[in-house]
């Protein structure tokens, strides 16, 4: 079935509904790029002490991570929209080239300033890899069939979240910190060759003159930059109620209003407002992904910190400490995917997922200095199940709510919300944890230490005070996470279960009878 539209819109080719026979092999190449971009967001964490000893720049160390996440967030919607306007495959391969160039230059950096700049370039490429990967999955796989392959995506995302710190520690310890960046090159080249040979994208044909929304790109970049700066500086560099933070908040609101006005007036908006207003499911999915980003980033950063500091776990095994959560995520994603493909029903999964997140985070907020590691692992499984049911389903719901011409913009938007949720969550959690340590006194552990070695030179009283403070800070972090999960649960209950498309070229239409499952995914 082919459809056509007016100038500047899309025409869907007849083969757009066909799922490639070698789709699993094609997805492996796409998911490999996604894995690289996720790993590099976390891989430098365990390498940073070595980097600082080598090239200095301790005062600007946090910007090595911030520069990467900031440019990733800013560039993701741009890459997504360019993919809608031009050829998705070419843009995807181009983003990998930019990422590899940034990786090589980061490995060659001789000063902290150079490393921060090259990490920013690397983040631009990573934004295109993430936006391109999700858009390609949305184009190649109709939502009704996507559940069959959801386990592959879940495994990649889980490994990316857990494997970053672990890979960073192993590579830095055996090969040196520069190889934390150089290792991307051979993997990235394999990804380029793989996708160039196997990836064939059903592209929406554009008619008429292509218009790029430069005003939207500029305003959105400034808005995201101000928001990330607010999250990064709030509660640490400046107090949350300071003039600097309140001023940044005002700038964000003004830029948001300007962005909405700009997107309404341009012919080809960067983030078409129709994806937010066409169906209520898309903004609900955005809320779910934002909360999931808060929960995932908070858990992956502060659970290892708690287990190392309070429970005395080894820092070298910090990545492995998250295995219970990873297993829960993968298992939940695979179960939800298979049930969704078989029945076409999906609303129940984000509802269960958000509830599991609320319970898991609530239980984690009860941990203290006497909590056993096994107990923590059980709580982590609940959080993993929650993220597994929530993230993948929210992405599917969002992509099922838009037309093919907006797939890139919609996929980029969902990834943007998840990234920003993580950035905001980490900032707020960091402020809570720092305040807890400062409020309880007892001193701080020696720099560079972790686990038992961090407090071994303290007096018994000072050590107990520090452990109590760390446990209290962790409790506050996960209590806030539980409250966010409750908000996600309320949003999930509002999802309208519309039929899943049976092909990328078929728009989703509201179900006329919720009791008629035979209509779900029907083809003409």
NUMARLUM-372547 format. One record per atom (N, C-alpha, C): residue in three letters; z, y, x. Coordinates in steps of 0.05 Angstrom, whole numbers, plus 5000, padded with zeros to 4 digits. Layout:
N
ALAZYX;...
% end
This chain:
524
UNK500049765017;UNK500050005000;UNK500050245018;UNK498250435013;UNK498050675029;UNK498550915011;UNK499851115021;UNK500351365007;UNK499451585024;UNK498651805012;UNK497852045027;UNK499152285015;UNK499252495030;UNK500552745022;UNK499052975032;UNK500153205026;UNK498753455033;UNK499053515063;UNK498053755071;UNK498053845099;UNK500953845109;UNK501153755134;UNK503753765147;UNK505653545139;UNK504753355120;UNK506353145112;UNK505252875122;UNK506252655112;UNK505652405124;UNK503852235106;UNK502452055120;UNK500951845105;UNK501751585118;UNK502651395102;UNK503651135112;UNK501350935113;UNK501050815136;UNK498950625140;UNK499650365125;UNK497550205118;UNK498049965103;UNK499849765117;UNK499749765143;UNK501349575158;UNK504149665163;UNK504949895152;UNK507649995158;UNK509849825147;UNK509149655127;UNK511149485115;UNK511549215128;UNK509849165148;UNK509948895161;UNK511948895184;UNK513648695183;UNK515548655205;UNK514148495227;UNK514148595252;UNK512748445274;UNK513948165277;UNK512147975284;UNK513047705287;UNK514847665310;UNK514447825332;UNK516147805355;UNK518348015356;UNK519348075332;UNK521148305329;UNK523648275346;UNK524748035350;UNK527148005366;UNK526648085395;UNK524348005406;UNK523648085433;UNK523148385435;UNK521948495415;UNK521548785415;UNK524148935414;UNK526048845397;UNK528648975395;UNK530248955421;UNK529948735436;UNK531348715461;UNK530748945480;UNK528249025481;UNK527549255498;UNK528649515488;UNK528549555462;UNK529549795449;UNK532549815453;UNK533949585448;UNK536849585450;UNK537849605479;UNK536149525498;UNK536949555526;UNK537149855533;UNK535350015522;UNK535450305527;UNK537950415514;UNK538550325489;UNK541050415476;UNK543450345492;UNK543550105503;UNK545850015519;UNK546150195544;UNK544050265557;UNK544150435581;UNK545450705574;UNK544450825552;UNK545551095545;UNK548451085537;UNK549350865524;UNK552150835517;UNK553950785541;UNK552950615559;UNK554550545582;UNK555050795599;UNK553050965603;UNK553351185621;UNK555151405609;UNK555751395583;UNK557651575573;UNK560451515582;UNK561051265590;UNK563751185597;UNK563951075625;UNK561751015638;UNK561750875664;UNK563051035686;UNK562951305684;UNK563951475706;UNK566951505705;UNK568251425682;UNK571051465679;UNK572651335701;UNK572151075707;UNK573650935727;UNK572550995755;UNK570251135757;UNK569151205783;UNK570051485792;UNK571151645773;UNK571751925780;UNK573751965803;UNK575851805805;UNK577651855828;UNK576251825855;UNK574451625857;UNK572951585881;UNK570951815886;UNK569651905864;UNK567752125866;UNK569152375876;UNK571452435865;UNK572952675874;UNK573752655903;UNK574652425912;UNK575352395940;UNK572952435958;UNK570552365948;UNK568152385965;UNK567052665966;UNK566652795943;UNK565253055942;UNK567053285932;UNK569553225926;UNK571353445917;UNK570853525888;UNK571853765881;UNK571453865854;UNK573353765833;UNK575853715840;UNK577853615821;UNK578153785797;UNK578054055800;UNK578454235778;UNK576254225757;UNK573854125765;UNK571654115747;UNK570853835739;UNK572653645745;UNK572053365741;UNK571253295712;UNK572653415693;UNK572153345665;UNK569353425656;UNK568153615670;UNK565453695662;UNK563353485669;UNK563953295685;UNK562053075690;UNK561552925665;UNK563652885649;UNK563352745623;UNK562452945602;UNK563553185601;UNK562853375581;UNK559953455582;UNK558853495606;UNK556053575609;UNK554253365597;UNK554953105601;UNK553352885591;UNK553452875560;UNK555852885549;UNK556152865520;UNK555053115506;UNK555353345518;UNK554353595506;UNK551253585504;UNK549853525526;UNK546953525525;UNK545953295508;UNK547353075507;UNK546552855490;UNK546652945461;UNK548853065453;UNK549153155425;UNK547153375418;UNK546653555436;UNK544753775430;UNK541853675429;UNK541153485446;UNK538353395447;UNK537653175427;UNK539653035416;UNK539052815398;UNK537452905374;UNK538153115359;UNK536453195336;UNK533753285344;UNK533553415368;UNK530853505377;UNK529053275382;UNK530053075397;UNK528452835402;UNK527652695376;UNK529552675357;UNK528952545332;UNK526752685316;UNK526852955315;UNK524753105301;UNK522053085315;UNK522053095341;UNK519553075356;UNK518352795352;UNK520052595349;UNK519052325342;UNK517652315315;UNK518752475296;UNK517452495270;UNK514752645271;UNK514652835289;UNK512153005291;UNK510052875308;UNK510852735329;UNK508952625347;UNK509252315348;UNK508552195370;UNK508551905372;UNK511351805381;UNK512651645364;UNK515451565371;UNK515551405397;UNK513651225401;UNK513751055425;UNK513551225450;UNK511751415451;UNK511351585474;UNK513851755480;UNK515051865458;UNK517452025462;UNK519751845472;UNK519951605461;UNK522051425470;UNK521851355499;UNK519451285508;UNK518951215536;UNK519451465554;UNK518651695544;UNK519151945559;UNK522052005563;UNK523651945543;UNK526551995545;UNK527751815566;UNK526751565568;UNK527851385589;UNK527151485616;UNK524751595620;UNK523951715646;UNK525851945653;UNK526452125634;UNK528352345639;UNK531052235646;UNK532052035633;UNK534651915638;UNK534651795667;UNK532551655675;UNK532551535701;UNK532451755723;UNK530951965718;UNK530852195737;UNK533652315741;UNK535052355718;UNK537752455720;UNK539652265734;UNK539151995731;UNK540851795744;UNK540551805774;UNK538051815783;UNK537451825812;UNK538652075824;UNK538252305811;UNK539252555822;UNK542352565822;UNK543552445801;UNK546552425801;UNK547552255824;UNK546152035830;UNK547051875852;UNK546752005879;UNK544952205881;UNK544452345906;UNK546152605908;UNK547652665888;UNK549152925888;UNK551152935911;UNK551253175923;UNK553153215946;UNK555353405939;UNK555253535916;UNK557453715907;UNK557953655877;UNK560353745868;UNK561053695840;UNK559153855822;UNK558354095830;UNK556554265814;UNK553854125810;UNK552854005832;UNK550253855829;UNK550653615811;UNK552753475813;UNK553253235796;UNK553353315767;UNK554753535761;UNK554953625733;UNK552153705722;UNK550553845738;UNK547853915729;UNK546053675725;UNK546153485743;UNK544553245740;UNK545453065717;UNK548053065712;UNK549152925689;UNK548153045663;UNK547853315663;UNK546753445639;UNK543853355634;UNK542253335656;UNK539553235653;UNK539552945643;UNK541352785654;UNK541552515645;UNK542252495615;UNK543952675606;UNK544752675578;UNK542452745560;UNK540652925569;UNK538252985553;UNK536652735548;UNK536252585569;UNK534752335566;UNK536252135548;UNK538852125551;UNK540451935535;UNK540252005505;UNK540152265499;UNK539852345471;UNK537252235459;UNK535052245474;UNK532552145465;UNK532551835462;UNK533951705480;UNK534151415479;UNK535651325454;UNK537851455448;UNK539451375425;UNK537951445399;UNK536851695397;UNK535351775373;UNK532951595370;UNK531451545391;UNK529151375390;UNK529751095382;UNK531850975393;UNK532550705387;UNK533250665357;UNK534850845346;UNK535550815318;UNK533150875300;UNK531451065307;UNK529151125291;UNK527150885292;UNK526850765315;UNK525050535318;UNK526050295301;UNK528650255302;UNK529750035286;UNK529250095256;UNK529550355248;UNK529150425221;UNK526250395212;UNK524350435230;UNK521450415224;UNK520550125225;UNK521449975245;UNK520549695248;UNK521849505228;UNK524349565220;UNK525749375203;UNK526449505176;UNK525449405154;UNK526249505128;UNK529149455123;UNK530549625109;UNK533449595105;UNK534249315095;UNK532649205077;UNK533348945065;UNK533348725086;UNK531648745107;UNK531448545127;UNK533148605152;UNK534248845153;UNK535648925177;UNK538148765183;UNK539448655161;UNK541848505165;UNK541448255182;UNK539048145183;UNK538447905199;UNK538747965229;UNK538448215236;UNK538448295264;UNK540748475271;UNK542548515252;UNK544748705256;UNK546648605277;UNK546948345281;UNK548748245302;UNK547848335329;UNK545248345334;UNK544248435360;UNK545048725366;UNK544748895345;UNK545549175349;UNK548549205353;UNK550049045338;UNK553049055340;UNK553948975368;UNK552748765378;UNK553548665405;UNK552948885426;UNK550649015424;UNK549949215443;UNK551849455442;UNK552549535417;UNK554349765415;UNK557149695424;UNK558049445418;UNK560649365427;UNK560849345458;UNK558749225469;UNK558649195499;UNK558549475511;UNK556949655499;UNK556749925510;UNK559450075510;UNK560950035489;UNK563550165487;UNK565650045506;UNK565649785508;UNK567649645524;UNK566749625553;UNK564149575557;UNK563149515584;UNK562949755603;UNK562950005592;UNK562750235609;UNK564950255630;UNK567450265621;UNK569650285641;UNK569750035659;UNK569249805648;UNK569349555665;UNK567149555686;UNK564649625678;UNK562449635697;UNK562849855718;UNK563950085709;UNK564450295728;UNK566450215750;UNK568550075742;UNK570549985762;UNK569349775780;UNK567849575770;UNK566749365787;UNK564649475806;UNK562849645796;UNK560749755814;UNK561849935835;UNK563750105827;UNK564950295847;UNK566450135868;UNK567949925860;UNK569549775879;UNK567849615899;UNK565549525890;UNK563949345908;UNK561549485921;UNK560349685907;UNK557849805918;UNK558150105924;UNK560250235913;UNK560450525916;UNK559750665891;UNK560850905887;UNK560451045862;UNK557651125856;UNK555951175877;UNK553251255873;UNK551651035858;UNK552350795862;UNK550950575849;UNK551650555819;UNK553650695810;UNK554150715781;UNK551850855767;UNK550351015783;UNK547951155772;UNK545451005781;UNK545250915805;UNK542850785815;UNK542250525800;UNK544350395790;UNK543950135776;UNK542250175751;UNK542050415740;UNK540450465717;UNK537450435723;UNK536650485748;UNK533750495754;UNK532350235749;UNK533250015761;UNK531749765756;UNK531849675727;UNK534149715714;UNK534349645686;UNK532549815669;UNK532550075675;UNK530850265660;UNK527850205663;UNK527050125688;UNK524250065693;UNK523449815677;UNK525249615676;UNK524649375660;UNK524349455631;UNK526049635621;UNK525849725594;UNK523249865588;UNK522250025606;UNK519750175602;UNK517449975601;UNK517349795620;UNK515149595620;UNK515249425595;UNK517649335588;UNK518049165565;UNK516949295539;UNK517849545534;UNK517149685510;UNK514149765510;UNK513149845534;UNK510349915535;UNK508549675528;UNK509349435534;UNK507749205529;UNK508149095501;UNK510549095490;UNK511148955465;UNK511549135441;UNK512249395446;UNK512949565424;UNK510449685411;UNK509949625386;UNK507749745371;UNK508849865346;UNK508750125343;UNK510150275323;UNK508250345300;UNK508950275275;UNK507450375252;UNK507950675248;UNK506150845257;UNK506651135258;UNK505651275233;UNK507151455223;UNK506351625201;UNK504351825211;UNK501951825199;UNK499852005208;UNK500252295198;UNK500152485216;UNK500652765208;UNK497952905204;UNK497953075184;UNK495553235178;UNK496253525179;UNK494453685188;UNK494953975190;UNK496254045217;UNK496754305220;UNK497854405245;UNK500854335247;UNK501654235270;UNK504454165275;UNK506054415282;UNK508254465269;UNK509954695274;UNK512654595284;UNK513454695307;UNK516054625319;UNK518154835312;UNK520354755303;UNK522554935293;UNK524155035317;UNK522955225332;UNK524355325355;UNK526955475348;UNK526855625326;UNK529255765318;UNK531555575311;UNK530855355296;UNK532855155290;UNK534055025314;UNK532254965334;UNK533154835358;UNK535155015373;UNK534455275375;UNK536155465390;UNK538855495376;UNK538855535350;UNK541355585335;UNK543055335336;UNK541855095331;UNK543354855331;UNK544554795358;UNK543054835380;UNK544154795406;UNK546554965412;UNK546355225404;UNK548555415408;UNK550955325391;UNK550455235367;UNK552655155349;UNK554054905360;UNK552554705369;UNK553854465379;UNK555354525405;UNK554154695422;UNK555554775447;UNK558254905441;UNK558255095422;UNK560755225415;UNK562755025403;UNK561754835387;UNK563554645375;UNK564754455396;UNK563154365415;UNK564154185436;UNK566054345454;UNK565454595460;UNK567254755476;UNK569954795462;UNK569854835435;UNK572254865420;UNK573954615422;UNK572554385419;UNK574054125419;UNK575154065447;UNK573654145468;UNK574454095495;UNK576754265504;UNK576654525497;UNK578654715507;UNK581054725488;UNK580754665463;UNK582954695443;UNK585254515450;UNK587654625452;UNK590054475457;UNK590554395486;UNK588554455504;UNK588854395532;UNK588654655549;UNK586154755551;UNK585755005566;UNK586955245550;UNK586555245524;UNK587555455507;UNK589055325483;UNK590955465473;UNK592455375449;UNK590555375425;UNK591055205405;UNK589355185382;UNK589355455366;UNK591455595367;UNK591555845352;UNK590856095369;UNK589856055393;UNK589256275411;UNK586756425401;UNK586356665412;UNK584056825404;UNK581456695413;UNK581556565436;UNK579156435446;UNK578256205427;UNK580056035418;UNK579355815401;UNK578555915373;UNK580056105363;UNK579356215336;UNK576656355337;UNK576156485360;UNK573556615363;UNK571256415364;UNK571656195378;UNK569655985379;UNK569255865351;UNK571455825336;UNK571155715309;UNK569455905291;UNK569956165294;UNK568356365279;UNK565456355286;UNK564956325312;UNK562156305322;UNK560756055310;UNK562255835309;UNK561055585298;UNK560355625269;UNK562055755253;UNK561555795225;UNK559155985221;UNK558956195237;UNK556756385234;UNK554156245242;UNK554156085263;UNK551755945272;UNK550955735251;UNK552955605239;UNK552255405218;UNK550855535194;UNK551855765186;UNK550555915164;UNK547755995172;UNK547456095197;UNK544756175206;UNK542855935208;UNK543955705215;UNK542255455217;UNK541255375190;UNK543055375170;UNK542255305143;UNK540055485132;UNK540355755137;UNK538355945128;UNK535755895142;UNK535855835168;UNK533455785184;UNK531955535174;UNK533555325168;UNK532255065160;UNK531055085132;UNK532055265116;UNK530855305089;UNK528155445090;UNK527755605111;UNK525455775112;UNK523155655128;UNK523655475146;UNK521555375164;UNK520055145150;UNK517455115159;UNK515754905147;UNK516554625156;UNK517354605181;UNK518154345193;UNK520954365204;UNK522954355188;UNK525754395197;UNK526654175216;UNK528354255235;UNK529354065254;UNK531053845240;UNK532753925223;UNK534253745205;UNK533653815177;UNK531653695164;UNK530953765137;UNK533353745118;UNK533853965103;UNK536153955085;UNK535753755063;UNK533253675058;UNK532753475037;UNK534053205042;UNK534553145068;UNK535852885074;UNK538852895066;UNK539953135063;UNK542753165055;UNK542953195024;UNK540853305012;UNK540953364983;UNK539453164966;UNK537653004979;UNK536052814963;UNK537652604950;UNK539552474964;UNK541352274953;UNK544152334964;UNK546152274947;UNK548852324957;UNK549652124978;UNK548251904981;UNK548951695000;UNK548751795029;UNK546851975035;UNK546552065063;UNK548952225072;UNK549852435058;UNK552252575067;UNK554652395068;UNK554852195050;UNK557152015051;UNK556951845076;UNK554551745083;UNK554251595108;UNK554951765132;UNK554252025131;UNK554952205153;UNK558052225156;UNK559452245134;UNK562452245135;UNK563451985147;UNK562351765139;UNK563251505149;UNK562851485179;UNK560551575188;UNK559851555217;UNK561551755233;UNK562151985222;UNK563952175236;UNK566752055240;UNK567751935219;UNK570451815221;UNK570351575240;UNK568151405238;UNK567951175256;UNK567851265285;UNK566551495290;UNK566451605317;UNK569251675327;UNK570851805309;UNK573551875315;UNK575151625322;UNK574951425305;UNK576551175309;UNK575751035335;UNK573050995339;UNK572150845362;UNK572850975388;UNK572251235390;UNK572851375415;UNK575851385420;UNK577351425399;UNK580251435403;UNK581351165412;UNK580350955399;UNK581350685406;UNK580550605435;UNK578050655442;UNK577050565468;UNK578350725491;UNK579250965486;UNK580551125507;UNK583551095508;UNK584851085485;UNK587751095485;UNK589150825482;UNK587750615473;UNK588950355473;UNK589250245501;UNK587250265519;UNK587650175547;UNK589850345561;UNK589950605554;UNK591950775566;UNK594750685558;UNK595150625533;UNK597650525523;UNK598350255536;UNK596450075537;UNK596949805548;UNK597549815578;UNK596250005592;UNK596750025621;UNK599450165626;UNK599950375612;UNK602350535617;UNK604850415606;UNK604750345580;UNK607150245567;UNK607549945570;UNK605349795568;UNK605549505569;UNK605149385597;UNK604449565616;UNK604249475644;UNK601849315651;UNK599649345636;UNK597149195642;UNK595849305666;UNK594149145679;UNK592649235703;UNK590349415695;UNK589949635710;UNK587749815705;UNK585049685710;UNK584949485729;UNK582449355736;UNK581349195712;UNK583149125693;UNK582348965670;UNK582249135645;UNK582049405648;UNK582249585625;UNK580049525604;UNK577649455614;UNK575449405595;UNK575949145580;UNK577148945593;UNK577648695579;UNK579748715558;UNK581448925560;UNK583548955540;UNK582449015513;UNK579949105511;UNK578749175486;UNK577148935474;UNK577248705486;UNK575748475476;UNK576448405447;UNK578948405439;UNK579548335411;UNK578148525392;UNK578048775398;UNK576648965380;UNK573648915380;UNK572548855404;UNK569648805405;UNK568948555389;UNK570548345391;UNK570048095376;UNK570048155346;UNK572048305337;UNK572148375309;UNK569748535300;UNK568848715317;UNK566448885310;UNK563948705307;UNK563448535326;UNK561048365326;UNK561148175302;UNK563448045297;UNK563647855276;UNK563147985249;UNK564448215244;UNK564148355219;UNK561248445215;UNK559948545236;UNK557148635233;UNK555348405226;UNK555648175238;UNK553947955233;UNK554347845204;UNK556847835195;UNK557447735168;UNK556247925148;UNK556748185152;UNK555648385133;UNK552648385132;UNK551348355156;UNK548448355157;UNK547248115142;UNK548347885145;UNK547347645132;UNK547647665102;UNK549947755093;UNK550447775064;UNK548647985052;UNK548248215066;UNK546548425056;UNK543648325053;UNK542648185073;UNK539948085072;UNK539547885049;UNK541647725044;UNK541347515024;UNK541647624995;UNK543447824992;UNK544047914965;UNK542948194959;UNK542448354980;UNK541648634975;UNK544048814969;UNK546448714968;UNK548848864962;UNK550148954988;UNK551249204988;UNK552349305013;UNK554749485009;UNK555149594986;UNK557349794982;UNK560049684990;UNK560449424984;UNK563149304989;UNK563949325018;UNK561949315036;UNK562649295065;UNK563849555077;UNK562649795072;UNK563950035082;UNK566650075068;UNK566949985043;UNK569550015030;UNK571649835044;UNK570949585049;UNK572749405064;UNK573249505092;UNK571049605104;UNK571249705132;UNK573149935134;UNK572850135116;UNK574650365117;UNK577550285112;UNK577950105093;UNK580650005087;UNK581849865111;UNK580149695125;UNK581149555149;UNK581849755171;UNK580149965174;UNK580750165194;UNK583450305188;UNK583850375162;UNK586350505155;UNK588750325161;UNK588550075153;UNK590849885159;UNK591249845188;UNK589049795203;UNK589249745232;UNK590349985247;UNK589350225241;UNK590350465254;UNK593250515246;UNK593950465221;UNK596650495212;UNK598550315227;UNK597750065231;UNK599449875246;UNK599649955276;UNK597450055287;UNK597550145315;UNK599450385318;UNK599650545297;UNK601550775299;UNK604450685299;UNK605050435294;UNK607750335295;UNK608550225322;UNK606750215341;UNK607350095367;UNK609350275382;UNK611150145397;UNK613050285414;UNK613250135440;UNK615350195455;UNK615550085482;UNK616149785482;UNK616849675459;UNK617549385458;UNK615349225445;UNK613149345437;UNK610949195424;UNK609549015444;UNK609148755436;UNK607848565453;UNK604848595454;UNK603548505475;UNK600648535477;UNK599248375455;UNK600348145448;UNK599047975427;UNK599048125401;UNK601248265395;UNK601348415370;UNK599248645370;UNK599048775393;UNK597048985395;UNK594248875391;UNK593748635402;UNK591048515400;UNK590348455371;UNK592348355355;UNK591948305327;UNK591148555312;UNK592548775318;UNK591949035305;UNK589149125313;UNK588349075338;UNK585749155348;UNK583549005333;UNK584048755327;UNK582048605312;UNK581448735285;UNK583448835271;UNK583048975246;UNK581349225250;UNK581849375271;UNK580249615277;UNK577349535283;UNK577049315298;UNK574349215303;UNK572849135278;UNK574148995261;UNK572948915235;UNK572149165219;UNK573849365220;UNK573249615205;UNK570849755216;UNK570649785243;UNK568349915254;UNK565749755250;UNK566049485251;UNK563749315247;UNK562549335220;UNK564249345199;UNK563349375172;UNK562349655166;UNK563449855180;UNK562850135174;UNK560350245188;UNK560250225214;UNK558150365229;UNK555350265222;UNK554949995224;UNK552249895219;UNK551349945190;UNK553149905171;UNK552449945143;UNK551950245137;UNK553450425150;UNK553050705146;UNK550250785156;UNK549450675179;UNK546750735189;UNK544650635170;UNK544950385160;UNK543050275142;UNK542850435116;UNK545150515105;UNK545250675081;UNK543850945085;UNK544351075108;UNK543051325114;UNK540051305116;UNK539051095130;UNK536151065133;UNK534850975107;UNK536250845090;UNK535150755065;UNK534950995045;UNK536251215052;UNK536351445034;UNK534151655040;UNK532451605061;UNK530451805068;UNK527751675070;UNK525651845070;UNK522951755072;UNK522251705101;UNK520051565106;UNK519151495133;UNK518751745150;UNK517651965138;UNK517052205153;UNK519652335164;UNK521952275152;UNK524452385162;UNK526152185176;UNK525051955183;UNK526751745195;UNK527951825222;UNK526351965238;UNK527352055264;UNK529552255261;UNK529052455244;UNK531152665240;UNK533652545228;UNK533352355209;UNK535752235197;UNK537252065217;UNK535751905233;UNK537051735253;UNK538551905273;UNK537252115282;UNK538552295301;UNK540952425289;UNK540852505264;UNK543152635251;UNK545552445249;UNK545052185242;UNK547252005241;UNK548551955268;UNK546851935289;UNK548051905315;UNK549452155324;UNK548452395316;UNK549752645322;UNK552552655310;UNK552752575284;UNK555352585271;UNK557352395284;UNK556452155292;UNK558151965306;UNK559152085333;UNK557252205348;UNK557952315374;UNK559952555371;UNK559352725352;UNK561152955348;UNK563852865338;UNK563852665320;UNK566452555311;UNK568052455335;UNK566752315353;UNK568152225377;UNK569152445394;UNK567552655398;UNK568352885415;UNK570753025403;UNK570553075376;UNK572753215363;UNK575253045363;UNK574952785358;UNK577252615358;UNK578652595385;UNK577052575406;UNK578252555433;UNK579652815440;UNK578553045431;UNK579853295437;UNK582553325423;UNK582553255397;UNK585053275382;UNK587153065392;UNK586152825398;UNK587952615408;UNK589152695435;UNK587452805452;UNK588352895478;UNK590453105476;UNK590153295457;UNK592153495453;UNK594853375444;UNK594653185425;UNK597053055415;UNK598552905437;UNK597052765454;UNK598252605475;UNK599552785496;UNK598152995504;UNK599153185523;UNK601753325513;UNK601653395488;UNK604053525476;UNK606453335475;UNK605853075470;UNK608052885469;UNK609352845496;UNK607652835517;UNK608752805544;UNK610353055552;UNK609353285546;UNK610653535553;UNK613253565538;UNK613353475513;UNK615653515496;UNK618053335503;UNK617453105516;UNK619552915522;UNK620652935550;UNK619353095567;UNK620353125594;UNK620252875610;UNK621852845630;UNK621952605646;UNK619952595668;UNK618352815671;UNK616352815693;UNK613852665686;UNK612052655705;UNK609552515701;UNK609152315724;UNK607552115719;UNK607051925740;UNK605452035763;UNK605551895785;UNK604051995808;UNK601051985803;UNK599552175813;UNK596752205808;UNK595251965819;UNK593451875802;UNK591751645810;UNK592951385803;UNK595451375795;UNK596651115788;UNK596051035759;UNK596650795753;UNK596350695726;UNK598050445723;UNK598750395698;UNK600350155692;UNK603050175706;UNK603949955717;UNK606549955730;UNK606650125754;UNK604450155770;UNK604450315794;UNK604750605789;UNK604150685764;UNK604350975758;UNK607251065757;UNK609150895751;UNK611850975747;UNK613850835766;UNK612750695785;UNK614550525802;UNK616350695820;UNK615550945826;UNK617151115843;UNK619051305827;UNK619051275800;UNK620851435784;UNK623651305782;UNK625551465776;UNK628251355770;UNK628051205744;UNK630051045739;UNK630050885714;UNK630051065689;UNK631651275690;UNK631751465667;UNK629151605663;UNK627951695685;UNK625351845683;UNK623151655673;UNK623251415683;UNK621151225674;UNK621451165645;UNK623851125635;UNK624251065606;UNK623351305589;UNK623951545599;UNK623251785584;UNK620151805583;UNK618851745605;UNK615951765605;UNK614651555587;UNK615651315588;UNK614551105571;UNK614951165541;UNK617351265535;UNK617851345507;UNK615851565498;UNK615451755516;UNK613551975510;UNK610751875506;UNK609851695523;UNK607151575521;UNK606851425495;UNK608951265488;UNK608851115463;UNK608851295439;UNK610351515440;UNK610451705417;UNK607751845414;UNK606551925436;UNK603952045435;UNK601851855423;UNK601951595431;UNK600151405420;UNK600551365390;UNK603051365381;UNK603651345352;UNK602351575337;UNK602651815347;UNK601452045333;UNK598452025332;UNK597151935353;UNK594251905355;UNK593251715333;UNK594551485331;UNK593551285312;UNK594351355283;UNK596451505280;UNK597151595253;UNK595051785242;UNK594151975259;UNK591952155252;UNK589351985246;UNK588951785262;UNK586651605258;UNK586751465231;UNK589151385223;UNK589551245197;UNK588951435174;UNK589751685177;UNK589251885156;UNK586251935153;UNK584851955176;UNK581951985175;UNK580651745162;UNK581651505167;UNK580451265155;UNK580851265125;UNK583051375115;UNK583551405086;UNK581451585074;UNK580751805088;UNK578651985078;UNK575951835077;UNK575451665097;UNK572951505097;UNK572951315074;UNK575251195067;UNK575451005045;UNK574751145019;UNK575751385015;UNK575151534990;UNK572151594989;UNK570951665012;UNK568051715012;UNK566451455006;UNK567351235018;UNK565950985014;UNK565850894985;UNK568050954970;UNK568150884942;UNK566151044925;UNK565051264936;UNK563151424922;UNK560251344927;UNK559851144944;UNK557051054951;UNK555750954925;UNK553251034921;UNK551650924899;UNK549750704910;UNK550050464901;UNK548650234912;UNK545750234902;UNK543950374915;UNK541150374908;UNK539750144922;UNK537450054910;UNK536049824922;UNK535249874951;UNK535449674967;UNK534549694995;UNK531549654996;UNK530249825012;UNK527349805015;UNK526549535027;UNK524449415017;UNK523449165029;UNK521349225050;UNK520649475055;UNK518749545075;UNK519049835083;UNK518449915108;UNK518950185117;UNK517350395102;UNK515250315090;UNK513650515075;UNK514450545047;UNK516350405037;UNK517150405010;UNK519650575006;UNK519550794991;UNK521950954987;UNK523950814970;UNK526550874976;UNK528650754959;UNK528750904933;UNK529150754911;UNK529350874885;UNK531950784872;UNK533250964858;UNK535750894845;UNK535450654827;UNK537450484827;UNK537350254809;UNK537750344781;UNK536150234762;UNK536550294734;UNK538650114721;UNK539149884734;UNK541049694723;UNK542449554746;UNK544949634750;UNK546449524773;UNK546949224770;UNK546549124746;UNK547048844742;UNK544548674746;UNK542348794755;UNK539848644759;UNK539248614788;UNK540448424801;UNK539948394830;UNK537148314837;UNK535548214817;UNK532848134823;UNK531148374830;UNK532048614821;UNK530448854827;UNK530848954855;UNK532948864868;UNK533648954895;UNK531548854915;UNK530349044929;UNK528448974949;UNK525848864938;UNK525248904912;UNK522748804901;UNK520448954913;UNK518248814916;UNK515848924927;UNK513648924906;UNK511749104909;UNK509549114890;UNK507049004903;
% end
